Amino acid sequence: MSANQIVPIFSGGGTRLLAHIGILKALQDLDVNFKSIVGISGGSIVASLHSFGMTNQSLYNLAVNTDFRQFRDFSILRLLRYGGLSSGVKFEQWMDEQLDGMTFKEAPIPLHILATDVNGGGPVIFSKETSPNMKVSHAVRCSMSIPLLFSYQVYEQHLLVDGAILSEDALFRDWQQDGTPNICFRLRSEAREQPFNPKRRFMLPQYIGMLIRTFMTALSREYVHAEHWHNTLVINTGAASSVDFDMSCEDKLALFNQGYETAMNFLPGKLSKLNTAKAS
Protein backbone atom coordinates (compact mmCIF):
# COMPACT_ATOMS: atom_id res chain seq x y z
CA MET A 1 0.00 0.00 0.00
CA SER A 2 1.35 3.46 -0.89
CA ALA A 3 2.22 5.77 2.00
CA ASN A 4 0.21 8.42 0.19
CA GLN A 5 -2.93 6.35 -0.23
CA ILE A 6 -6.11 7.29 1.62
CA VAL A 7 -9.86 6.90 1.52
CA PRO A 8 -11.17 10.48 1.23
CA ILE A 9 -14.43 11.22 3.02
CA PHE A 10 -16.19 14.35 1.75
CA SER A 11 -18.59 15.39 4.50
CA GLY A 12 -21.24 18.09 4.28
CA GLY A 13 -20.99 21.00 1.93
CA GLY A 14 -24.32 21.72 0.26
CA THR A 15 -23.81 24.62 -2.14
CA ARG A 16 -20.18 24.93 -0.93
CA LEU A 17 -19.13 22.05 -3.21
CA LEU A 18 -16.36 24.19 -4.73
CA ALA A 19 -14.37 23.67 -1.51
CA HIS A 20 -14.43 19.89 -2.07
CA ILE A 21 -13.35 20.40 -5.68
CA GLY A 22 -10.41 22.44 -4.43
CA ILE A 23 -9.51 19.56 -2.11
CA LEU A 24 -9.58 17.13 -5.04
CA LYS A 25 -7.17 19.37 -6.94
CA ALA A 26 -4.86 19.44 -3.90
CA LEU A 27 -4.93 15.63 -3.66
CA GLN A 28 -3.83 15.49 -7.29
CA ASP A 29 -1.04 18.03 -6.80
CA LEU A 30 0.17 16.28 -3.63
CA ASP A 31 0.16 12.92 -5.42
CA VAL A 32 -2.24 11.47 -2.86
CA ASN A 33 -3.94 8.41 -4.33
CA PHE A 34 -7.26 6.76 -3.58
CA LYS A 35 -9.05 3.70 -4.93
CA SER A 36 -12.45 4.48 -3.42
CA ILE A 37 -14.31 7.52 -2.15
CA VAL A 38 -16.98 8.32 0.46
CA GLY A 39 -19.56 11.10 0.22
CA ILE A 40 -21.95 12.50 2.81
CA SER A 41 -24.62 15.13 2.19
CA GLY A 42 -23.23 17.84 -0.11
CA GLY A 43 -19.92 16.00 -0.23
CA SER A 44 -21.65 13.16 -2.06
CA ILE A 45 -22.15 15.44 -5.08
CA VAL A 46 -18.43 15.84 -5.70
CA ALA A 47 -17.65 12.26 -4.66
CA SER A 48 -20.12 10.82 -7.17
CA LEU A 49 -19.08 13.09 -10.03
CA HIS A 50 -15.43 12.20 -9.47
CA SER A 51 -16.33 8.52 -9.25
CA PHE A 52 -18.08 8.89 -12.61
CA GLY A 53 -14.79 10.04 -14.13
CA MET A 54 -15.25 13.80 -14.34
CA THR A 55 -11.91 15.64 -14.32
CA ASN A 56 -11.14 18.32 -11.74
CA GLN A 57 -11.34 21.03 -14.39
CA SER A 58 -14.71 19.75 -15.62
CA LEU A 59 -15.97 19.61 -12.04
CA TYR A 60 -14.83 23.18 -11.47
CA ASN A 61 -16.48 24.44 -14.66
CA LEU A 62 -19.72 22.63 -13.84
CA ALA A 63 -19.93 24.05 -10.32
CA VAL A 64 -19.04 27.60 -11.36
CA ASN A 65 -21.50 27.66 -14.24
CA THR A 66 -24.43 26.01 -12.43
CA ASP A 67 -27.08 28.34 -11.04
CA PHE A 68 -28.01 26.74 -7.71
CA ARG A 69 -31.25 28.73 -7.63
CA GLN A 70 -32.79 26.27 -10.09
CA PHE A 71 -33.03 23.72 -7.26
CA ARG A 72 -34.93 26.07 -4.94
CA ASP A 73 -38.53 25.05 -5.73
CA PHE A 74 -39.88 25.99 -2.29
CA SER A 75 -43.42 25.32 -1.09
CA ILE A 76 -44.79 25.71 2.44
CA LEU A 77 -47.48 23.14 1.62
CA ARG A 78 -44.78 20.62 0.70
CA LEU A 79 -43.06 21.32 4.01
CA LEU A 80 -46.23 20.44 5.90
CA ARG A 81 -46.86 17.26 3.89
CA TYR A 82 -43.36 15.90 3.28
CA GLY A 83 -41.09 17.61 5.81
CA GLY A 84 -39.21 19.83 3.35
CA LEU A 85 -39.67 23.04 1.39
CA SER A 86 -38.24 21.44 -1.76
CA SER A 87 -38.98 18.05 -3.28
CA GLY A 88 -35.41 17.75 -4.56
CA VAL A 89 -36.73 16.34 -7.86
CA LYS A 90 -35.02 18.99 -9.99
CA PHE A 91 -31.75 18.42 -8.19
CA GLU A 92 -31.93 14.64 -8.58
CA GLN A 93 -32.73 14.96 -12.29
CA TRP A 94 -29.77 17.30 -12.72
CA MET A 95 -27.46 14.87 -10.93
CA ASP A 96 -28.71 11.96 -13.02
CA GLU A 97 -27.99 13.91 -16.21
CA GLN A 98 -24.43 14.66 -15.07
CA LEU A 99 -23.88 10.99 -14.15
CA ASP A 100 -25.54 9.65 -17.33
CA GLY A 101 -27.82 7.43 -15.22
CA MET A 102 -24.89 5.68 -13.51
CA THR A 103 -25.67 2.97 -10.93
CA PHE A 104 -23.33 1.96 -8.12
CA LYS A 105 -22.18 -1.19 -9.88
CA GLU A 106 -21.25 0.92 -12.92
CA ALA A 107 -19.14 3.46 -10.99
CA PRO A 108 -15.52 3.38 -12.27
CA ILE A 109 -14.23 4.34 -8.81
CA PRO A 110 -15.92 2.45 -5.93
CA LEU A 111 -18.26 4.83 -4.15
CA HIS A 112 -19.99 4.89 -0.76
CA ILE A 113 -22.74 7.39 0.05
CA LEU A 114 -24.23 7.75 3.52
CA ALA A 115 -27.64 8.96 4.66
CA THR A 116 -29.17 9.05 8.14
CA ASP A 117 -32.15 6.95 9.16
CA VAL A 118 -34.19 8.98 11.67
CA ASN A 119 -36.20 5.84 12.46
CA GLY A 120 -33.36 4.47 14.57
CA GLY A 121 -30.73 7.12 13.98
CA GLY A 122 -28.16 4.93 12.27
CA PRO A 123 -26.32 5.20 8.97
CA VAL A 124 -27.64 3.79 5.72
CA ILE A 125 -24.80 3.05 3.32
CA PHE A 126 -25.32 2.96 -0.44
CA SER A 127 -22.59 1.20 -2.43
CA LYS A 128 -21.93 -1.48 -5.03
CA GLU A 129 -22.21 -4.07 -2.25
CA THR A 130 -25.44 -2.83 -0.64
CA SER A 131 -27.34 -1.30 -3.57
CA PRO A 132 -25.65 -2.24 -6.88
CA ASN A 133 -28.60 -1.36 -9.12
CA MET A 134 -29.55 1.92 -7.45
CA LYS A 135 -28.91 5.08 -9.40
CA VAL A 136 -26.18 7.10 -7.69
CA SER A 137 -28.21 10.26 -8.25
CA HIS A 138 -30.96 8.93 -5.97
CA ALA A 139 -28.48 8.04 -3.23
CA VAL A 140 -27.07 11.58 -3.44
CA ARG A 141 -30.59 12.97 -3.17
CA CYS A 142 -31.20 10.84 -0.04
CA SER A 143 -27.94 11.95 1.53
CA MET A 144 -28.79 15.60 0.75
CA SER A 145 -32.11 15.61 2.64
CA ILE A 146 -31.36 18.66 4.79
CA PRO A 147 -34.16 18.77 7.39
CA LEU A 148 -36.89 21.31 6.53
CA LEU A 149 -35.15 22.24 3.25
CA PHE A 150 -35.48 18.98 1.27
CA SER A 151 -38.26 16.49 1.93
CA TYR A 152 -37.31 13.24 3.59
CA GLN A 153 -36.84 10.11 1.50
CA VAL A 154 -38.22 6.63 2.18
CA TYR A 155 -35.98 3.68 1.37
CA GLU A 156 -37.13 0.19 2.37
CA GLN A 157 -37.90 0.57 6.10
CA HIS A 158 -35.75 3.68 6.49
CA LEU A 159 -36.81 7.31 6.78
CA LEU A 160 -33.80 9.13 5.41
CA VAL A 161 -32.49 12.62 6.07
CA ASP A 162 -29.17 14.39 5.68
CA GLY A 163 -26.12 12.17 6.08
CA ALA A 164 -24.17 14.91 7.87
CA ILE A 165 -26.29 14.30 10.99
CA LEU A 166 -24.43 11.01 11.51
CA SER A 167 -22.06 10.66 14.44
CA GLU A 168 -18.35 10.57 13.62
CA ASP A 169 -18.07 6.89 14.51
CA ALA A 170 -20.25 6.07 11.50
CA LEU A 171 -17.67 7.62 9.16
CA PHE A 172 -14.44 6.09 10.37
CA ARG A 173 -14.48 2.46 9.36
CA ASP A 174 -12.21 0.30 7.23
CA TRP A 175 -13.92 1.21 3.97
CA GLN A 176 -11.62 -0.83 1.73
CA GLN A 177 -11.10 -3.60 4.29
CA ASP A 178 -7.34 -3.35 3.82
CA GLY A 179 -6.35 -0.86 6.51
CA THR A 180 -6.11 2.16 4.20
CA PRO A 181 -6.43 5.26 6.43
CA ASN A 182 -9.39 7.61 6.12
CA ILE A 183 -9.14 11.37 5.87
CA CYS A 184 -12.43 13.15 6.51
CA PHE A 185 -12.68 16.60 4.94
CA ARG A 186 -15.18 18.66 6.93
CA LEU A 187 -16.41 22.11 5.98
CA ARG A 188 -16.89 24.50 8.87
CA SER A 189 -18.89 27.71 8.48
CA GLU A 190 -19.38 30.73 10.73
CA ALA A 191 -22.72 32.05 11.91
CA ARG A 192 -23.78 35.35 10.37
CA GLU A 193 -26.73 37.63 10.87
CA GLN A 194 -29.29 37.61 8.08
CA PRO A 195 -31.45 40.60 7.15
CA PHE A 196 -35.13 40.08 7.82
CA ASN A 197 -38.29 42.12 8.08
CA PRO A 198 -40.14 41.53 11.39
CA LYS A 199 -43.16 43.41 10.04
CA ARG A 200 -43.84 41.02 7.20
CA ARG A 201 -47.33 39.56 7.26
CA PHE A 202 -46.04 36.01 6.88
CA MET A 203 -42.95 35.42 8.99
CA LEU A 204 -42.87 31.63 8.57
CA PRO A 205 -40.76 31.49 5.35
CA GLN A 206 -38.15 33.84 6.83
CA TYR A 207 -38.13 31.93 10.10
CA ILE A 208 -37.69 28.55 8.41
CA GLY A 209 -34.86 29.89 6.26
CA MET A 210 -33.00 31.23 9.29
CA LEU A 211 -33.65 28.01 11.21
CA ILE A 212 -32.20 25.85 8.43
CA ARG A 213 -29.12 28.04 8.12
CA THR A 214 -28.54 28.10 11.89
CA PHE A 215 -28.96 24.33 12.17
CA MET A 216 -26.54 23.56 9.34
CA THR A 217 -23.97 26.05 10.63
CA ALA A 218 -24.14 24.52 14.11
CA LEU A 219 -23.79 21.05 12.61
CA SER A 220 -20.66 22.07 10.69
CA ARG A 221 -19.09 23.39 13.92
CA GLU A 222 -19.65 20.16 15.81
CA TYR A 223 -16.76 19.10 18.01
CA VAL A 224 -14.27 16.64 16.50
CA HIS A 225 -13.55 13.82 18.95
CA ALA A 226 -9.88 13.46 19.91
CA GLU A 227 -9.56 9.92 18.54
CA HIS A 228 -10.62 11.11 15.08
CA TRP A 229 -8.67 14.37 14.98
CA HIS A 230 -5.64 12.94 13.14
CA ASN A 231 -8.00 11.65 10.42
CA THR A 232 -9.94 14.90 10.05
CA LEU A 233 -9.10 18.05 8.11
CA VAL A 234 -11.39 21.02 8.76
CA ILE A 235 -11.81 23.63 6.05
CA ASN A 236 -13.12 26.96 7.31
CA THR A 237 -15.54 28.30 4.72
CA GLY A 238 -16.20 31.54 6.62
CA ALA A 239 -19.66 33.00 6.23
CA ALA A 240 -20.49 30.73 3.27
CA SER A 241 -23.38 28.47 4.18
CA SER A 242 -24.42 25.08 2.82
CA VAL A 243 -27.73 26.66 1.79
CA ASP A 244 -26.40 29.72 -0.10
CA PHE A 245 -28.29 29.29 -3.36
CA ASP A 246 -27.43 32.82 -4.50
CA MET A 247 -23.66 32.29 -4.38
CA SER A 248 -21.67 34.49 -6.78
CA CYS A 249 -18.80 33.33 -8.98
CA GLU A 250 -16.43 35.21 -6.68
CA ASP A 251 -17.80 33.33 -3.67
CA LYS A 252 -17.37 30.03 -5.49
CA LEU A 253 -13.77 30.83 -6.42
CA ALA A 254 -13.02 31.76 -2.79
CA LEU A 255 -14.38 28.38 -1.64
CA PHE A 256 -12.28 26.52 -4.21
CA ASN A 257 -9.16 28.36 -3.09
CA GLN A 258 -9.91 27.74 0.58
CA GLY A 259 -10.34 24.01 0.03
CA TYR A 260 -7.21 23.81 -2.11
CA GLU A 261 -4.95 25.87 0.14
CA THR A 262 -6.07 24.21 3.38
CA ALA A 263 -5.44 20.74 1.97
CA MET A 264 -2.08 21.76 0.47
CA ASN A 265 -0.92 23.31 3.75
CA PHE A 266 -2.15 20.78 6.29
CA LEU A 267 -2.73 17.41 4.62
CA PRO A 268 0.98 16.49 4.33
CA GLY A 269 1.36 16.86 8.10
CA LYS A 270 -1.70 14.69 8.70
CA LEU A 271 -0.37 11.99 6.42
CA SER A 272 3.09 12.11 8.01
CA LYS A 273 1.63 11.57 11.48
CA LEU A 274 -0.60 8.75 10.27
CA ASN A 275 2.32 6.98 8.60
CA THR A 276 4.53 7.45 11.67
CA ALA A 277 1.85 6.01 13.91
CA LYS A 278 1.40 3.04 11.59
CA ALA A 279 5.16 2.35 11.49
CA SER A 280 5.42 2.39 15.28
C-alpha positions in Angstrom: 0.0 0.0 0.0 1.4 3.5 -0.9 2.2 5.8 2.0 0.2 8.4 0.2 -2.9 6.3 -0.2 -6.1 7.3 1.6 -9.9 6.9 1.5 -11.2 10.5 1.2 -14.4 11.2 3.0 -16.2 14.3 1.8 -18.6 15.4 4.5 -21.2 18.1 4.3 -21.0 21.0 1.9 -24.3 21.7 0.3 -23.8 24.6 -2.1 -20.2 24.9 -0.9 -19.1 22.1 -3.2 -16.4 24.2 -4.7 -14.4 23.7 -1.5 -14.4 19.9 -2.1 -13.4 20.4 -5.7 -10.4 22.4 -4.4 -9.5 19.6 -2.1 -9.6 17.1 -5.0 -7.2 19.4 -6.9 -4.9 19.4 -3.9 -4.9 15.6 -3.7 -3.8 15.5 -7.3 -1.0 18.0 -6.8 0.2 16.3 -3.6 0.2 12.9 -5.4 -2.2 11.5 -2.9 -3.9 8.4 -4.3 -7.3 6.8 -3.6 -9.1 3.7 -4.9 -12.5 4.5 -3.4 -14.3 7.5 -2.1 -17.0 8.3 0.5 -19.6 11.1 0.2 -21.9 12.5 2.8 -24.6 15.1 2.2 -23.2 17.8 -0.1 -19.9 16.0 -0.2 -21.7 13.2 -2.1 -22.1 15.4 -5.1 -18.4 15.8 -5.7 -17.6 12.3 -4.7 -20.1 10.8 -7.2 -19.1 13.1 -10.0 -15.4 12.2 -9.5 -16.3 8.5 -9.2 -18.1 8.9 -12.6 -14.8 10.0 -14.1 -15.2 13.8 -14.3 -11.9 15.6 -14.3 -11.1 18.3 -11.7 -11.3 21.0 -14.4 -14.7 19.8 -15.6 -16.0 19.6 -12.0 -14.8 23.2 -11.5 -16.5 24.4 -14.7 -19.7 22.6 -13.8 -19.9 24.1 -10.3 -19.0 27.6 -11.4 -21.5 27.7 -14.2 -24.4 26.0 -12.4 -27.1 28.3 -11.0 -28.0 26.7 -7.7 -31.2 28.7 -7.6 -32.8 26.3 -10.1 -33.0 23.7 -7.3 -34.9 26.1 -4.9 -38.5 25.0 -5.7 -39.9 26.0 -2.3 -43.4 25.3 -1.1 -44.8 25.7 2.4 -47.5 23.1 1.6 -44.8 20.6 0.7 -43.1 21.3 4.0 -46.2 20.4 5.9 -46.9 17.3 3.9 -43.4 15.9 3.3 -41.1 17.6 5.8 -39.2 19.8 3.3 -39.7 23.0 1.4 -38.2 21.4 -1.8 -39.0 18.1 -3.3 -35.4 17.7 -4.6 -36.7 16.3 -7.9 -35.0 19.0 -10.0 -31.7 18.4 -8.2 -31.9 14.6 -8.6 -32.7 15.0 -12.3 -29.8 17.3 -12.7 -27.5 14.9 -10.9 -28.7 12.0 -13.0 -28.0 13.9 -16.2 -24.4 14.7 -15.1 -23.9 11.0 -14.2 -25.5 9.7 -17.3 -27.8 7.4 -15.2 -24.9 5.7 -13.5 -25.7 3.0 -10.9 -23.3 2.0 -8.1 -22.2 -1.2 -9.9 -21.3 0.9 -12.9 -19.1 3.5 -11.0 -15.5 3.4 -12.3 -14.2 4.3 -8.8 -15.9 2.4 -5.9 -18.3 4.8 -4.1 -20.0 4.9 -0.8 -22.7 7.4 0.0 -24.2 7.7 3.5 -27.6 9.0 4.7 -29.2 9.1 8.1 -32.2 6.9 9.2 -34.2 9.0 11.7 -36.2 5.8 12.5 -33.4 4.5 14.6 -30.7 7.1 14.0 -28.2 4.9 12.3 -26.3 5.2 9.0 -27.6 3.8 5.7 -24.8 3.1 3.3 -25.3 3.0 -0.4 -22.6 1.2 -2.4 -21.9 -1.5 -5.0 -22.2 -4.1 -2.2 -25.4 -2.8 -0.6 -27.3 -1.3 -3.6 -25.6 -2.2 -6.9 -28.6 -1.4 -9.1 -29.6 1.9 -7.5 -28.9 5.1 -9.4 -26.2 7.1 -7.7 -28.2 10.3 -8.3 -31.0 8.9 -6.0 -28.5 8.0 -3.2 -27.1 11.6 -3.4 -30.6 13.0 -3.2 -31.2 10.8 0.0 -27.9 12.0 1.5 -28.8 15.6 0.8 -32.1 15.6 2.6 -31.4 18.7 4.8 -34.2 18.8 7.4 -36.9 21.3 6.5 -35.1 22.2 3.3 -35.5 19.0 1.3 -38.3 16.5 1.9 -37.3 13.2 3.6 -36.8 10.1 1.5 -38.2 6.6 2.2 -36.0 3.7 1.4 -37.1 0.2 2.4 -37.9 0.6 6.1 -35.8 3.7 6.5 -36.8 7.3 6.8 -33.8 9.1 5.4 -32.5 12.6 6.1 -29.2 14.4 5.7 -26.1 12.2 6.1 -24.2 14.9 7.9 -26.3 14.3 11.0 -24.4 11.0 11.5 -22.1 10.7 14.4 -18.4 10.6 13.6 -18.1 6.9 14.5 -20.3 6.1 11.5 -17.7 7.6 9.2 -14.4 6.1 10.4 -14.5 2.5 9.4 -12.2 0.3 7.2 -13.9 1.2 4.0 -11.6 -0.8 1.7 -11.1 -3.6 4.3 -7.3 -3.4 3.8 -6.3 -0.9 6.5 -6.1 2.2 4.2 -6.4 5.3 6.4 -9.4 7.6 6.1 -9.1 11.4 5.9 -12.4 13.2 6.5 -12.7 16.6 4.9 -15.2 18.7 6.9 -16.4 22.1 6.0 -16.9 24.5 8.9 -18.9 27.7 8.5 -19.4 30.7 10.7 -22.7 32.1 11.9 -23.8 35.3 10.4 -26.7 37.6 10.9 -29.3 37.6 8.1 -31.4 40.6 7.2 -35.1 40.1 7.8 -38.3 42.1 8.1 -40.1 41.5 11.4 -43.2 43.4 10.0 -43.8 41.0 7.2 -47.3 39.6 7.3 -46.0 36.0 6.9 -42.9 35.4 9.0 -42.9 31.6 8.6 -40.8 31.5 5.3 -38.1 33.8 6.8 -38.1 31.9 10.1 -37.7 28.5 8.4 -34.9 29.9 6.3 -33.0 31.2 9.3 -33.6 28.0 11.2 -32.2 25.8 8.4 -29.1 28.0 8.1 -28.5 28.1 11.9 -29.0 24.3 12.2 -26.5 23.6 9.3 -24.0 26.1 10.6 -24.1 24.5 14.1 -23.8 21.0 12.6 -20.7 22.1 10.7 -19.1 23.4 13.9 -19.7 20.2 15.8 -16.8 19.1 18.0 -14.3 16.6 16.5 -13.6 13.8 19.0 -9.9 13.5 19.9 -9.6 9.9 18.5 -10.6 11.1 15.1 -8.7 14.4 15.0 -5.6 12.9 13.1 -8.0 11.6 10.4 -9.9 14.9 10.0 -9.1 18.0 8.1 -11.4 21.0 8.8 -11.8 23.6 6.0 -13.1 27.0 7.3 -15.5 28.3 4.7 -16.2 31.5 6.6 -19.7 33.0 6.2 -20.5 30.7 3.3 -23.4 28.5 4.2 -24.4 25.1 2.8 -27.7 26.7 1.8 -26.4 29.7 -0.1 -28.3 29.3 -3.4 -27.4 32.8 -4.5 -23.7 32.3 -4.4 -21.7 34.5 -6.8 -18.8 33.3 -9.0 -16.4 35.2 -6.7 -17.8 33.3 -3.7 -17.4 30.0 -5.5 -13.8 30.8 -6.4 -13.0 31.8 -2.8 -14.4 28.4 -1.6 -12.3 26.5 -4.2 -9.2 28.4 -3.1 -9.9 27.7 0.6 -10.3 24.0 0.0 -7.2 23.8 -2.1 -5.0 25.9 0.1 -6.1 24.2 3.4 -5.4 20.7 2.0 -2.1 21.8 0.5 -0.9 23.3 3.7 -2.1 20.8 6.3 -2.7 17.4 4.6 1.0 16.5 4.3 1.4 16.9 8.1 -1.7 14.7 8.7 -0.4 12.0 6.4 3.1 12.1 8.0 1.6 11.6 11.5 -0.6 8.7 10.3 2.3 7.0 8.6 4.5 7.5 11.7 1.9 6.0 13.9 1.4 3.0 11.6 5.2 2.4 11.5 5.4 2.4 15.3 
